[in-house]
Amino acid sequence: MTEPLPSAPQDLTGAFKGAMRRLATTVTIATTRAPDGHPIGMTATAVTSLSADPPALLICVNRAASMHKALTMGHRFCVNLLTCDHGELSYAFGGGLAADQRFSVGSWERSDGEVPYLADAQSNLFCVVDGLHDYGTHTIVIGRVESVRLHGDVRPLIFGDGRFLPV
């Protein structure tokens, strides 16, 4: 049986949030360098492929996030796709640790461009910011993929309904 459509606009926000809790996704950690050169990163689930030619993805970043101001046109960043073993790391980069302590957890290395990447992530997508589009509370960041590193088997950390889901 289908529930009736909400009739009042104030119901739309709650219904939208409920629907998005049912949209399971692979958890990622996006990383880059802050303007002062220090590594900076955040857990992100609003990441998707955009184009295969040219290879590109998009990531939605809240404008209040500490990483937001570092993502300017031409700036390099990495999207690290987490494995099902990275739950604690996801929490650390999702606010469980202060920004200056996050890279003390996990196996981090630096690319030639000095962008930090997670050595045991199931994949790392190294990107350059190729477009920015503000919408609501977020900025949609288009990343032109410059290189990809694959590691191990496909064992994604999946998030849905406010928790990690079994694979």
N, C-alpha and C positions, 0 to 999 in steps of 0.2 A: 504494500500500500504506500502510495506517495503522499508525503506531507504537503499541506497547502502552501502556496507561495506566501511569503510575508507581505503584508499589505502596507505597512508603515515604513518610511525611509529609515528610521532608527533601527529597524530590524535587519536591514541590509548588511550593516557592518558586522553584526554578530553572526549572521548566516554566512557571510563571506569568510570570516575567520574559521568557522566550523568546517566549511568546505575545504579550505586550505590545509587544515589539520589532516585531511584525508589524502592529500597530495604528497605521497611519500617520495623522497629524493635522496640521492647520494650526498653525504656530508663532505664539504671541502674546507680547506683553510687557504685563504688568499693571503699572499705575502708580498711585501715590497720593501723599499727603503724609505724612511721618512725624509723630509727635507734636510734634516741634520745628519743623515747617513745611517742612523740606527735602524735595525730591522723592525718591522711592524707587521702585524698580521691579525686576522680575525676569522672566526668560523663563519661559513656562508653556505646556505642551502639554495639561495636564489641564483643559480648558475645554470646555464644551458648552452648547447651549441647553437650557433647562429648561421654559419655558412661553411661549406666544405671548400669553396673556391671563391675567394681566398679563405683558408682556414681561420675561423673566428668564433668567439664565444661571447656571451654577455654575462655580466654579474651585476646584481643590484646591491648597491651600498647605501645604507642610511647616511644622510648628510650629517648626522650627529656622531657617527663612528669616527674614532681617532684616525683611522686609515683613509678616510674620505679625502682630506685635503692633499694627500700625497698622490692621488690618482689624477694626474693632469695629462693633457695630450702629449704623446711621445714618451711617457714614463713607463718603465718596465715593471711587470708584476708576474707572479706565478700563482696558478690555481693547482693546489695539491689535492687529489682525490684520495680520501681516507679509506683505509681498510676497516673491517669489522673489529680489528684489534685496537683502534685508535679512539675509543670512546672517551677516555680520560683526557686525551689531547684536545679533542673537540670541546670539552667543557672548559679546559684551561684557556683556549683561544676565544671562547664564547663569553668570557667575563669571569671565569672561575679564578683566574690569576690576573694580577695587574699587568698592564701592557708591557712594562719593562721586565717582567719575569717570565713571560710566555715562552721565550725561546730557550729557557733553561730546561724545558720538558721536551722530549722527543729527540730524534736524530737529525739535526739540521746541518745542511751544507750550504755553500754559496756557489751560484753559477758564475760564469765568466763575467757577466754583467753585475755581479755582486748581489743578485736577488736571492734571498734565502729560499731553499726548497727542502722538503721533507724526504730524506733519503729512502725511507721504507714506505712511502705512499704508493698506492697501486699505479698512479701515474702523476706526472707533473707537466703542466702546460705552461710554457714560458711565453708571455704575451707582451705586447706594447699597446698602450692605450691609443685607440684609433677613432674613438668617438665617445661623446658624453651627452646624455640627454636627461635633464631633470624632470622628474614626475613625482608629484606628491612629496612625501618625506624622503624619497630616495633619488639617487642618480643611477641611471642605467649606463654602465661602463662597457663599451665594446672593446674587446681585446683581440687584436690581430695576432694569431698564434705564430710565433717564430720558430719554436722547436718543442718537441714532445719527448718525454722520457717515460718508458713503460717499465714496470717492475712487478715481478711475481704474477700470481693468478688474480683473476677478477673475484674479489671478495669485498664488495662495497659496504661501508657503514651507512645504513639506511635510517632516515629519520622520518617519522610520521606520527601524528596524533600526540605530539609533545614528548616523544620518547624514541629510543633506538629500537628498530624492529629486527626480528631474526631474519637471517638470509636464507 
